[in-house]
Amino acid sequence: MESTTKSIEELGIDTVRILSADAVQKANSGHPGTAMALAPVGHVLWTEFLNYNPQNPDWANRDRFILSAGHACILQYSFLHLLGYDLSLDDIKNFRQLHSKTAGHPEYGLCPGIDVTTGPLGQGFANGVGFAIGQKHLAARYNKPGFNVFDYHVYAICSDGDMMEGVTSEAASLAGHLELGNIIYLYDDNKISIEGSTDIAFNEDVDARFRSYGWHVQSVSDANDIHALHQALVNAKSETQKPSLIRVRSLIAYGSPNKSGTAGSHGSPLGADEIKLVKEFFGFDPDKSFNVPTEVAEYYKQVGSRGIETEKKWNQLFSDYKAKFPELAAEFEEAFAGKLPKGWADKLPVFKGSDPKMATRQASGKVLNAIAGSLPNMIGGAADLAPSTETTLKESSSFTSEDRTGRNFHFGIREHAMGSALNGMSLTKGIIPFGATFLMFSEYMRPPIRLAAIMKIAPIFVYTHDSIGLGEDGTTHQPIEQLISLRSIPNITVIRPADANETAHAWRVAVEKQDGPTVLVFTRQGLPIIDQDKYAKASNLEKGAYVLSEASKTPQVILMATGSEVALIMDAQAKLEADGVATRVVSMPSWELFEKQDAAYKESVFPKAIKKRLAVEMASPLGWHKYVTDEGDTLCMTTFGESAPAEELYKYFGFTVDNVVKKAKALL
C-alpha cells in the first residue's frame, strides 16, 4: 500500500503506530501493543479536542491530558514529538535510556507536555479527579460573566489494569458524587493483561459499575472508527454534570500479523521480523526505522501550531479580565507563579507557656484558621475525620456539586483516592492543597505520597493520632513503623512538632515548601506549651533540630526527641541536672530539614565529642542510630502497642521520666 493512497489522517495514525513499535524495539523494552491499538484515539484527541500549545506546555487554561495507562507512554511521546513539543526524534529513539526525556512511564517535569507522572495503575485516573476539582474551584473563584477564564477539561486514557485497581473505584465514586462533568476518560477495553486474557480475573460489567457511580457512559465498538470516537467525545463534552467514561474496544498490537490480540504484545517488543511485517501491513518500507513521512510531519506540525492562536485568544481574554477585575487577576497570577501573599506568616499564632495543655492537632486547627484568610488558594479536608484531625476551615463552606467555591473537602473514607486527588490539585498551579487522616492510615496513601515526592510537588499530608498516646483504640490504630517508613522516602519532609508553637512553624515550612511534599504529624493528646521566653524559639523548627534547653555546663549527655516525647525529655533533664548530670535537650522535629543544614550547625547541635546520647520516640528505633552514635541508645517501640489509657501505656512501655533518667545514666 502506497502512502499516497491513504488519507492524511490514516497515514498519520499508522505513522504513530510504527514509530511506537520502532522505539520499543530499539529500546528492547516497553509496551508496543497498546500504543499501536490506540493511535486512532490519540489522533482524534490531539487533532480535534484537546486545547494545548506546544510552545507553552504550562498554559493555565490548557486541557489536561493524563495517560493513566502509563505503560503506553510511547504513544504520548510520539504525538508530543509530531505536534511540536520540545521532544525530538532523537528523544524518541532514546526511549527508556539513561537521562532521556522519554522515560519508561510518563514523568512530570522530565518531558514537556506531561501533566502528571503515571505508571502505578489507577493513580492517573485518581489524579484526574484532583485536576477536575482544581478546575472547578478556579472557575468558581475567578470566572465572571463573559469571562470564562478557566473552562478546561480533564482527559485521560485508562486501561483494564486501571479498572481493576481499588483506587479507581474510590476516585470514581468521589467524582460521581461531586458531579465533575469536566472529566472525560477513554477506557481501552482490549481484554489483555500481562498474564493473558483479562477474563481470567476480570469479567465485571464496567459500564454498569460506572453508571452506578453517577457517570455518563458510552461505548465505541472499534478503536479504528475515528468518526465514532469523535461523536462520543462530542457527547461527553456536552454532558456537563456527570463525569464521562467512553469504553473503547481495541485490538492490542493492531497491524501485527502474529501478535495482535495477544499478551505477547503487551509488555515486550514485537521483534525485528514481526515489525517488518507490521510495516508491510501498513504499506511502509520494512527496512526503514523511525520513518516519518514529510506530509505527516507537516500535517501534525500545523495541527500543533493552532494552539499558539488558541492561547493568544485566551491571553487577550485574561488581559480584558485583568482590566476589569485587577485584584482577582493579581491574586491568581501571584498564586500561579508560586508566590505567597505578603505578610501571610504574620498571621501565625503565638502560644504562651502559661496556656493550658494543647494537642498539636488542636494547635494545627488554630493555625490553619489563622492563616486561611491570608491564603485564599489553600484548600483541603479529611477522609471523614475533620473533627478529629481539626482540619475544618471555619470561615469557609464545603466544596460540593452545588458550591465549587467551598474550601473544605469531604473526601469520605477514601484515603488512597484522597492522596491521589491531592496530587492532581497540587499540579493545578494556583492551589495549595492539604488532606488529613490518622497517621496509621498513611498506609493507604503510600503510592500518591511516593509519586508526589518523585514529581517534586507540594501537597501537604496531615496526620494525627501519631503514637501509642492515642490510647484505647489499641494496636490497630497506634502507629509504630509509619514515621521511619515515611522518612525513608526521598524528597519528602516529615515534621513532628513538639508543641503548639512548633506546630505553627511546621505549617509555615509546609506552606513555603514548593519542591516536594510535606508530612505534618500531630498528637491526639494534650501537650504542655514550651515557654519561648525561657527556652529556645520554636522558629528554630525550620532547621530540623535545635538545642531547646541547654545543659548547666558542658553536656555529659544529649537527650533528643520529636513530638510529644520532647516534654518527657525536658522533665527528665530537670531530674538529671538535679542529680548532677549536665544534660542537653534537642528537639528534632524533622530529620530531613536537619540534614539540609551545614556541617558547622550540625556540630553545634550534636558535637562529635559528646557521644552519650539518648533518642526518645514512641515509634520504631530504625534510623535513630545515626544520631545517637555507637555510644548512645534509644527508647523507642520495638513491638506493637496495646489497648489501654495513654498513661498506662507510657508506664508499660517505659516512656516515663524515671526510665529516661535510668537509661541516660546507664550511658554514663
GINOR-V209977 format. One record per residue. N is the residue number from 1. PHI is phi in radians with two decimals (999 if undefined). BURIAL is # if it has 16 or more other C-alpha atoms within 10 Angstrom, else .. D_FIRST is the distance of its C-alpha to the first C-alpha in Angstrom with 1 decimal. Layout:
N:PHI:BURIAL:D_FIRST ; N:PHI:BURIAL:D_FIRST
This chain:
1:999:.:0.0 ; 2:-1.43:.:3.8 ; 3:-1.09:#:6.5 ; 4:-1.23:.:8.5 ; 5:-1.51:.:7.2 ; 6:-1.73:.:8.5 ; 7:-1.23:.:12.2 ; 8:-1.10:.:13.9 ; 9:-1.13:#:15.2 ; 10:-1.09:#:12.1 ; 11:-1.10:#:10.8 ; 12:-1.12:#:14.4 ; 13:-1.06:#:14.7 ; 14:-1.19:#:11.9 ; 15:-1.08:#:13.4 ; 16:-1.13:#:16.7 ; 17:-1.01:#:15.7 ; 18:-1.28:#:14.7 ; 19:-1.03:#:17.6 ; 20:-1.13:#:19.9 ; 21:-1.14:#:19.0 ; 22:-1.09:#:19.4 ; 23:-1.11:#:22.7 ; 24:-1.14:#:24.1 ; 25:-1.12:#:23.2 ; 26:-1.11:#:24.9 ; 27:-1.28:#:27.9 ; 28:0.98:.:27.9 ; 29:-2.91:#:29.1 ; 30:2.36:#:28.0 ; 31:-2.23:#:26.2 ; 32:-1.36:#:22.4 ; 33:-1.07:#:21.9 ; 34:-1.17:#:23.5 ; 35:-1.08:#:21.8 ; 36:-1.12:#:18.3 ; 37:-1.24:#:19.6 ; 38:-1.72:#:21.3 ; 39:-0.95:#:18.9 ; 40:-1.10:#:18.8 ; 41:-1.11:#:22.6 ; 42:-1.05:#:23.0 ; 43:-1.06:#:20.9 ; 44:-1.10:#:23.0 ; 45:-1.07:#:26.2 ; 46:-1.36:#:25.8 ; 47:-1.69:#:24.4 ; 48:-2.15:.:26.6 ; 49:-2.13:#:29.6 ; 50:-1.23:#:30.9 ; 51:-1.68:#:33.4 ; 52:-2.83:#:33.5 ; 53:-2.37:#:33.9 ; 54:-0.99:#:32.3 ; 55:-1.39:#:35.2 ; 56:-2.53:#:37.7 ; 57:-1.05:.:36.5 ; 58:-1.72:#:40.1 ; 59:-0.82:.:40.4 ; 60:-1.06:#:42.9 ; 61:-1.82:#:41.3 ; 62:-1.19:#:37.7 ; 63:-1.21:#:36.2 ; 64:-1.59:#:36.4 ; 65:-2.12:#:33.4 ; 66:-2.14:#:34.0 ; 67:-1.65:#:31.7 ; 68:-1.13:#:34.1 ; 69:-1.41:#:31.5 ; 70:-1.08:#:32.0 ; 71:-1.12:#:30.3 ; 72:-1.62:#:27.0 ; 73:-1.06:#:28.0 ; 74:-1.10:#:25.0 ; 75:-1.07:#:23.3 ; 76:-1.15:#:26.2 ; 77:-1.04:#:26.3 ; 78:-1.08:#:22.6 ; 79:-1.18:#:23.3 ; 80:-1.05:#:26.7 ; 81:-1.08:#:25.3 ; 82:-1.17:#:22.6 ; 83:-1.45:#:25.3 ; 84:1.87:#:27.8 ; 85:-1.21:#:30.2 ; 86:-1.31:#:32.0 ; 87:-2.54:#:29.5 ; 88:-1.48:#:27.8 ; 89:-1.13:#:24.7 ; 90:-1.12:.:27.4 ; 91:-1.11:#:28.8 ; 92:-1.12:#:25.6 ; 93:-1.14:#:25.6 ; 94:-1.65:#:29.2 ; 95:-0.91:#:28.6 ; 96:1.17:#:31.6 ; 97:-1.81:.:33.6 ; 98:-1.01:.:37.2 ; 99:1.14:.:38.0 ; 100:-1.36:#:34.4 ; 101:-1.20:#:33.8 ; 102:-1.76:#:31.1 ; 103:-1.20:#:33.3 ; 104:-1.20:#:32.4 ; 105:-2.47:#:33.2 ; 106:-1.08:#:33.5 ; 107:-2.18:#:36.9 ; 108:-1.08:#:38.7 ; 109:1.54:.:40.1 ; 110:-1.68:.:37.8 ; 111:-2.15:#:34.5 ; 112:-1.10:#:34.6 ; 113:1.63:#:33.3 ; 114:-1.67:#:34.5 ; 115:-1.49:#:37.2 ; 116:-2.84:#:38.5 ; 117:-1.34:#:38.3 ; 118:-2.24:#:36.9 ; 119:2.61:#:36.2 ; 120:-1.05:#:39.2 ; 121:-1.11:#:37.8 ; 122:1.62:#:39.5 ; 123:-1.16:#:40.7 ; 124:-1.05:#:38.0 ; 125:-0.96:#:38.5 ; 126:-1.29:#:42.3 ; 127:-1.00:#:42.0 ; 128:-1.05:#:40.3 ; 129:-1.13:#:43.4 ; 130:-1.14:#:45.4 ; 131:-1.02:#:43.1 ; 132:-1.16:#:43.5 ; 133:-1.05:#:47.2 ; 134:-1.01:#:47.2 ; 135:-1.12:#:45.5 ; 136:-1.08:#:47.9 ; 137:-1.24:#:50.9 ; 138:-1.06:#:50.0 ; 139:-1.09:#:49.3 ; 140:-1.16:#:52.7 ; 141:-1.41:#:54.6 ; 142:-1.91:#:53.1 ; 143:-1.13:#:51.4 ; 144:-2.32:.:53.7 ; 145:-0.90:.:53.5 ; 146:1.45:.:51.0 ; 147:-2.35:.:49.9 ; 148:-1.48:#:47.3 ; 149:-1.27:#:46.8 ; 150:-2.20:#:45.3 ; 151:-2.39:.:42.9 ; 152:-1.38:#:39.9 ; 153:-1.97:#:38.2 ; 154:-2.06:#:37.4 ; 155:-1.88:#:33.9 ; 156:-2.64:#:32.9 ; 157:-1.93:#:30.3 ; 158:-2.06:#:32.2 ; 159:-2.15:#:31.6 ; 160:-1.01:#:33.3 ; 161:-1.07:#:35.3 ; 162:-1.04:#:36.6 ; 163:-1.15:#:37.6 ; 164:-1.44:#:39.7 ; 165:-1.19:.:41.6 ; 166:-1.11:.:45.0 ; 167:-1.10:#:44.8 ; 168:-1.09:#:42.1 ; 169:-1.10:#:44.6 ; 170:-1.03:#:47.3 ; 171:-1.21:#:45.2 ; 172:-1.13:#:43.7 ; 173:-1.09:#:47.2 ; 174:-1.13:#:48.5 ; 175:-1.12:#:45.7 ; 176:-1.16:#:46.3 ; 177:-1.08:#:50.1 ; 178:-1.47:#:49.8 ; 179:0.95:#:47.4 ; 180:-1.49:#:44.9 ; 181:-1.25:#:42.7 ; 182:-1.55:#:40.9 ; 183:-1.67:#:39.0 ; 184:-2.33:#:35.4 ; 185:-1.96:#:33.9 ; 186:-1.89:#:30.5 ; 187:-1.75:#:31.0 ; 188:-1.37:#:28.0 ; 189:-1.61:#:29.0 ; 190:-1.71:#:26.7 ; 191:1.05:#:29.7 ; 192:-2.27:#:29.2 ; 193:-2.25:#:31.8 ; 194:-1.04:.:32.6 ; 195:-1.44:.:34.7 ; 196:2.35:.:32.2 ; 197:-1.13:.:32.0 ; 198:-1.12:#:34.0 ; 199:-1.22:.:36.1 ; 200:-1.28:.:38.2 ; 201:-2.51:.:39.8 ; 202:-2.62:.:38.6 ; 203:-2.44:.:38.6 ; 204:-1.33:.:40.3 ; 205:-1.51:.:39.4 ; 206:-1.11:#:38.2 ; 207:-1.02:#:38.0 ; 208:-1.12:.:41.7 ; 209:-1.03:.:42.7 ; 210:-1.28:#:41.5 ; 211:-1.10:#:42.9 ; 212:-1.18:.:46.2 ; 213:-1.36:#:46.0 ; 214:1.66:#:45.8 ; 215:-1.64:#:42.1 ; 216:-1.53:#:39.9 ; 217:-2.11:#:37.2 ; 218:-2.29:#:33.9 ; 219:-2.39:#:31.0 ; 220:-2.11:#:27.2 ; 221:-1.37:.:25.8 ; 222:-2.55:.:22.2 ; 223:-1.09:#:21.3 ; 224:-1.45:#:17.9 ; 225:-1.52:.:19.9 ; 226:-1.21:#:20.5 ; 227:-1.25:.:22.7 ; 228:-1.17:#:24.9 ; 229:-1.06:#:25.1 ; 230:-1.02:#:26.2 ; 231:-1.15:.:28.8 ; 232:-1.11:#:30.2 ; 233:-1.22:#:30.6 ; 234:-1.07:.:32.3 ; 235:-1.07:.:34.6 ; 236:-1.14:#:35.4 ; 237:-1.16:#:36.4 ; 238:-1.30:.:38.6 ; 239:-1.51:#:40.4 ; 240:-1.69:.:42.9 ; 241:-1.74:#:45.4 ; 242:-1.69:#:43.5 ; 243:-1.13:#:41.0 ; 244:-1.99:#:37.6 ; 245:-2.15:#:35.4 ; 246:-1.97:#:32.0 ; 247:-1.46:#:30.9 ; 248:-2.03:#:27.1 ; 249:-1.43:#:25.8 ; 250:-2.23:#:22.9 ; 251:-1.92:#:21.2 ; 252:-1.02:#:21.9 ; 253:1.04:#:19.1 ; 254:-0.94:#:16.5 ; 255:1.76:#:13.3 ; 256:-1.63:#:15.6 ; 257:-1.03:.:15.8 ; 258:-1.93:.:19.4 ; 259:-2.11:#:20.9 ; 260:-1.14:#:19.8 ; 261:1.32:#:23.0 ; 262:-2.16:#:25.2 ; 263:-1.18:#:27.9 ; 264:-1.12:#:26.5 ; 265:-1.76:#:23.9 ; 266:-1.40:#:26.6 ; 267:-2.16:#:28.7 ; 268:-2.47:#:27.2 ; 269:-1.03:#:24.3 ; 270:-1.26:#:21.5 ; 271:1.78:.:22.2 ; 272:-1.03:.:20.5 ; 273:-1.17:.:18.9 ; 274:-1.20:#:17.7 ; 275:-1.11:#:16.1 ; 276:-1.07:#:14.1 ; 277:-1.16:#:12.8 ; 278:-1.08:#:12.2 ; 279:-1.11:#:10.1 ; 280:-1.13:#:8.0 ; 281:-1.05:#:7.9 ; 282:-1.61:#:6.8 ; 283:1.45:#:4.2 ; 284:-1.78:#:7.6 ; 285:-1.15:#:10.0 ; 286:-1.17:#:12.1 ; 287:-1.69:.:15.1 ; 288:-1.82:.:15.3 ; 289:-2.01:#:17.3 ; 290:0.94:#:18.2 ; 291:-1.57:#:15.4 ; 292:-1.98:#:15.9 ; 293:-0.96:.:14.1 ; 294:-0.97:.:17.0 ; 295:-1.15:.:16.2 ; 296:-1.21:#:16.1 ; 297:-1.02:#:19.3 ; 298:-1.19:.:20.9 ; 299:-1.07:#:20.0 ; 300:-1.20:#:21.6 ; 301:-1.08:#:24.4 ; 302:-1.17:.:25.3 ; 303:-1.05:.:25.3 ; 304:-1.09:#:27.5 ; 305:-1.19:#:29.8 ; 306:-1.07:#:30.8 ; 307:-1.14:#:32.9 ; 308:-1.09:.:35.2 ; 309:-1.22:.:36.3 ; 310:-1.05:.:36.6 ; 311:-1.21:#:38.9 ; 312:-1.00:.:40.9 ; 313:-1.11:.:41.7 ; 314:-1.17:#:42.8 ; 315:-1.05:#:44.9 ; 316:-1.18:.:46.6 ; 317:-1.03:.:47.3 ; 318:-1.19:#:48.8 ; 319:-1.09:.:50.8 ; 320:-1.14:.:52.3 ; 321:-1.08:#:52.9 ; 322:-1.09:.:54.7 ; 323:-1.18:.:57.0 ; 324:-1.58:.:58.0 ; 325:-2.25:.:58.0 ; 326:-1.09:.:58.8 ; 327:-1.19:.:60.3 ; 328:-1.13:.:57.4 ; 329:-1.09:#:54.9 ; 330:-1.14:.:56.9 ; 331:-1.05:#:57.1 ; 332:-1.17:#:53.4 ; 333:-1.04:.:52.7 ; 334:-1.12:.:55.2 ; 335:-1.17:#:53.8 ; 336:-1.07:#:50.1 ; 337:-1.40:.:51.2 ; 338:1.42:#:52.9 ; 339:-1.59:.:56.4 ; 340:-1.84:#:59.3 ; 341:-1.03:.:61.9 ; 342:-1.08:.:65.0 ; 343:1.39:.:67.9 ; 344:-1.08:.:66.0 ; 345:-1.20:#:67.5 ; 346:-1.15:.:71.0 ; 347:-1.44:#:70.7 ; 348:-1.06:#:70.6 ; 349:-1.26:#:73.8 ; 350:-2.06:.:76.5 ; 351:-1.83:#:78.4 ; 352:-1.63:.:82.0 ; 353:-1.08:#:83.4 ; 354:-1.46:.:86.0 ; 355:-1.18:.:83.4 ; 356:-1.13:.:83.1 ; 357:-0.98:.:80.6 ; 358:-2.56:#:77.1 ; 359:-1.11:#:73.9 ; 360:-1.17:#:71.2 ; 361:-1.14:#:68.9 ; 362:-1.22:#:71.5 ; 363:-1.08:#:71.8 ; 364:-1.04:#:68.0 ; 365:-1.07:#:68.2 ; 366:-1.16:#:70.8 ; 367:-1.13:#:68.8 ; 368:-0.95:#:65.7 ; 369:-1.26:#:67.7 ; 370:-1.27:#:69.5 ; 371:-1.69:#:66.3 ; 372:-1.03:#:64.1 ; 373:-1.14:.:65.5 ; 374:-1.59:#:64.7 ; 375:-2.18:#:61.1 ; 376:-1.12:#:59.6 ; 377:-1.61:#:56.1 ; 378:-1.55:#:57.4 ; 379:-2.40:#:56.3 ; 380:3.01:#:56.4 ; 381:-3.11:#:58.0 ; 382:-2.52:#:58.4 ; 383:-1.53:#:57.1 ; 384:1.14:#:59.9 ; 385:-2.31:#:62.6 ; 386:-0.98:#:63.4 ; 387:-1.11:.:67.2 ; 388:-1.46:#:67.3 ; 389:-1.59:#:65.2 ; 390:1.00:#:66.9 ; 391:-2.03:#:63.6 ; 392:-1.47:#:64.3 ; 393:-1.49:#:64.4 ; 394:-1.20:.:67.4 ; 395:-1.61:.:67.1 ; 396:-2.07:.:63.5 ; 397:-1.52:.:62.0 ; 398:-1.63:#:59.3 ; 399:-1.30:#:55.6 ; 400:-2.40:#:54.7 ; 401:-1.17:#:52.4 ; 402:-1.70:.:55.1 ; 403:-2.26:.:56.2 ; 404:-1.50:#:53.5 ; 405:-1.42:#:56.2 ; 406:-1.02:#:57.7 ; 407:-1.89:#:57.9 ; 408:-1.75:#:58.9 ; 409:-1.88:#:56.2 ; 410:-1.90:#:56.7 ; 411:-1.36:#:54.0 ; 412:1.24:#:55.6 ; 413:-1.43:.:55.9 ; 414:-2.41:#:52.4 ; 415:-1.01:#:53.0 ; 416:-1.11:#:49.6 ; 417:-1.13:#:47.8 ; 418:-1.03:#:50.6 ; 419:-1.05:#:49.8 ; 420:-1.19:#:46.1 ; 421:-1.14:#:46.8 ; 422:-1.03:#:49.2 ; 423:-1.11:#:46.4 ; 424:-1.12:#:44.3 ; 425:-1.17:#:47.4 ; 426:-1.14:#:48.2 ; 427:-1.34:#:44.8 ; 428:-1.52:#:45.6 ; 429:-0.98:#:47.4 ; 430:1.88:#:50.7 ; 431:-2.24:#:51.7 ; 432:-1.95:#:54.0 ; 433:-1.75:#:53.6 ; 434:-2.41:#:55.8 ; 435:-2.56:#:56.0 ; 436:-2.31:#:58.8 ; 437:-2.83:#:59.8 ; 438:-1.32:#:62.1 ; 439:-0.99:#:61.5 ; 440:-0.99:#:61.1 ; 441:-1.55:#:58.0 ; 442:-1.06:#:56.2 ; 443:-1.02:#:54.9 ; 444:-1.31:#:52.7 ; 445:-2.00:#:51.3 ; 446:-1.01:#:50.4 ; 447:-1.01:.:46.6 ; 448:-1.19:#:46.8 ; 449:-1.09:#:49.8 ; 450:-1.11:#:47.9 ; 451:-1.16:#:44.8 ; 452:-1.07:#:47.1 ; 453:-1.17:#:48.6 ; 454:-1.10:#:45.2 ; 455:-1.35:#:44.1 ; 456:1.04:#:47.6 ; 457:-1.86:#:48.1 ; 458:-2.18:#:51.6 ; 459:-1.15:#:52.1 ; 460:-1.94:#:55.7 ; 461:-1.70:#:56.3 ; 462:-1.88:#:59.8 ; 463:-2.22:#:61.5 ; 464:-2.05:#:65.0 ; 465:0.97:#:67.3 ; 466:-1.64:#:66.7 ; 467:-2.86:#:69.0 ; 468:-1.10:#:71.6 ; 469:-1.13:#:73.5 ; 470:-1.32:#:71.8 ; 471:1.44:#:74.2 ; 472:-1.14:.:74.4 ; 473:-1.10:.:70.7 ; 474:1.47:#:70.7 ; 475:-0.93:#:68.4 ; 476:-1.16:.:65.2 ; 477:-1.88:#:65.5 ; 478:-1.63:#:67.2 ; 479:-1.26:#:64.6 ; 480:-2.15:#:65.4 ; 481:-1.63:#:62.2 ; 482:-1.23:#:60.3 ; 483:-1.09:#:61.8 ; 484:-1.20:#:60.8 ; 485:-1.07:.:57.5 ; 486:-1.24:#:56.7 ; 487:-1.10:#:58.3 ; 488:-1.33:.:56.0 ; 489:-1.41:.:52.9 ; 490:-1.07:.:52.0 ; 491:1.08:#:52.2 ; 492:-2.19:#:54.3 ; 493:-2.03:#:57.8 ; 494:-1.78:#:60.2 ; 495:-2.22:#:63.5 ; 496:-2.14:#:66.4 ; 497:-1.26:#:69.2 ; 498:-1.53:#:72.9 ; 499:-2.80:#:74.3 ; 500:-1.11:#:73.8 ; 501:-1.24:#:73.9 ; 502:-1.10:#:71.3 ; 503:-1.06:#:69.2 ; 504:-1.03:#:69.3 ; 505:-1.34:#:68.2 ; 506:-1.12:#:65.5 ; 507:-1.14:#:64.0 ; 508:-1.04:#:64.4 ; 509:-1.08:#:62.4 ; 510:-1.11:#:59.7 ; 511:-1.18:#:59.2 ; 512:-1.35:.:59.2 ; 513:-1.30:#:56.7 ; 514:-2.22:#:53.1 ; 515:-2.02:#:51.4 ; 516:2.85:#:51.5 ; 517:-1.29:#:52.9 ; 518:-2.07:#:56.6 ; 519:-1.91:#:58.3 ; 520:-1.81:#:61.7 ; 521:-2.10:#:64.0 ; 522:-2.18:#:67.1 ; 523:-1.55:#:70.1 ; 524:-1.49:#:71.3 ; 525:-1.48:#:74.9 ; 526:-1.19:#:77.1 ; 527:-2.27:#:77.7 ; 528:-1.14:#:80.5 ; 529:-1.59:#:79.6 ; 530:-1.27:#:80.3 ; 531:-1.26:#:82.8 ; 532:-1.31:#:81.1 ; 533:-1.38:.:84.5 ; 534:-1.79:.:85.6 ; 535:-2.06:.:82.4 ; 536:-1.12:#:79.2 ; 537:-1.28:#:77.1 ; 538:-1.18:#:74.1 ; 539:-1.07:#:71.9 ; 540:-1.14:#:71.8 ; 541:-0.92:#:69.2 ; 542:-1.05:#:66.6 ; 543:-1.57:#:67.5 ; 544:1.54:#:66.7 ; 545:-2.62:#:70.2 ; 546:-2.74:#:73.5 ; 547:-1.33:#:77.2 ; 548:-1.41:#:78.4 ; 549:-2.45:#:81.9 ; 550:-1.45:#:83.5 ; 551:-1.23:#:86.0 ; 552:-1.23:.:89.7 ; 553:-2.65:.:89.5 ; 554:-0.90:.:87.1 ; 555:-1.08:#:84.9 ; 556:-1.65:#:85.5 ; 557:-2.55:#:82.7 ; 558:-2.03:#:79.6 ; 559:-1.75:#:78.5 ; 560:-2.29:#:75.0 ; 561:-2.83:#:73.3 ; 562:-2.18:#:70.8 ; 563:0.96:#:71.2 ; 564:-1.10:#:74.1 ; 565:-1.31:#:75.3 ; 566:-1.13:#:76.4 ; 567:-1.06:#:79.3 ; 568:-1.12:#:80.3 ; 569:-1.30:#:80.4 ; 570:-1.21:#:82.3 ; 571:-1.13:#:85.0 ; 572:-1.17:#:84.9 ; 573:-1.02:#:85.3 ; 574:-1.02:#:88.5 ; 575:-1.27:#:90.0 ; 576:-1.12:#:89.0 ; 577:-1.08:.:90.5 ; 578:-1.12:.:93.7 ; 579:-1.60:.:93.8 ; 580:1.51:.:93.6 ; 581:-1.76:#:89.9 ; 582:-1.17:#:88.2 ; 583:-2.27:#:84.9 ; 584:-1.73:#:81.9 ; 585:-1.94:#:79.6 ; 586:-2.01:#:75.9 ; 587:-1.53:#:73.7 ; 588:-2.25:#:70.2 ; 589:-1.15:#:67.9 ; 590:-2.56:#:64.7 ; 591:-1.08:#:63.9 ; 592:-1.12:#:60.7 ; 593:-1.16:#:62.7 ; 594:-1.13:#:65.3 ; 595:-1.17:.:62.9 ; 596:-1.46:.:61.8 ; 597:-1.37:.:65.4 ; 598:-1.34:.:66.6 ; 599:-1.07:.:68.7 ; 600:-1.12:.:72.0 ; 601:-1.17:.:71.6 ; 602:-1.02:#:70.6 ; 603:-1.13:.:73.7 ; 604:-1.20:.:75.9 ; 605:-1.53:#:74.9 ; 606:-2.15:#:74.8 ; 607:-1.05:.:77.0 ; 608:-1.02:.:76.2 ; 609:-1.26:.:79.9 ; 610:-1.84:#:80.1 ; 611:-1.81:#:78.4 ; 612:-1.48:#:80.3 ; 613:-2.38:#:77.8 ; 614:-2.30:#:77.1 ; 615:-1.75:#:74.0 ; 616:-2.18:#:74.4 ; 617:-2.72:#:71.5 ; 618:-1.41:#:71.2 ; 619:-2.80:#:67.8 ; 620:-0.99:#:66.4 ; 621:-1.35:#:68.1 ; 622:-0.95:.:64.8 ; 623:1.69:.:64.3 ; 624:-1.23:#:67.9 ; 625:-1.09:#:69.0 ; 626:-1.06:.:67.5 ; 627:-1.71:#:70.1 ; 628:-1.56:#:73.1 ; 629:1.16:.:73.1 ; 630:-1.32:.:74.3 ; 631:-1.85:.:77.8 ; 632:-1.85:#:76.8 ; 633:-2.71:#:76.0 ; 634:-2.25:#:74.2 ; 635:-2.09:#:75.4 ; 636:-2.42:#:72.2 ; 637:-1.78:#:70.8 ; 638:-2.00:.:69.9 ; 639:-2.33:.:69.9 ; 640:-1.30:.:68.7 ; 641:-1.44:#:71.2 ; 642:-2.51:#:73.4 ; 643:-1.64:#:74.3 ; 644:-3.03:#:77.5 ; 645:-1.00:.:78.9 ; 646:-0.96:#:77.7 ; 647:-1.07:.:81.1 ; 648:-1.19:.:81.5 ; 649:-1.16:#:78.1 ; 650:-1.00:#:79.0 ; 651:-1.18:.:82.2 ; 652:-1.11:.:80.6 ; 653:-1.62:#:77.8 ; 654:1.56:#:80.1 ; 655:-1.59:#:79.1 ; 656:-2.23:#:82.7 ; 657:-1.03:#:84.7 ; 658:-1.06:.:86.9 ; 659:-1.27:.:84.0 ; 660:-1.09:#:82.4 ; 661:-1.05:#:85.7 ; 662:-1.04:.:86.2 ; 663:-1.21:#:82.8 ; 664:-1.15:#:83.4 ; 665:-1.15:.:86.8 ; 666:-1.09:.:85.5 ; 667:-1.17:.:83.3 ; 668:-1.57:.:86.5
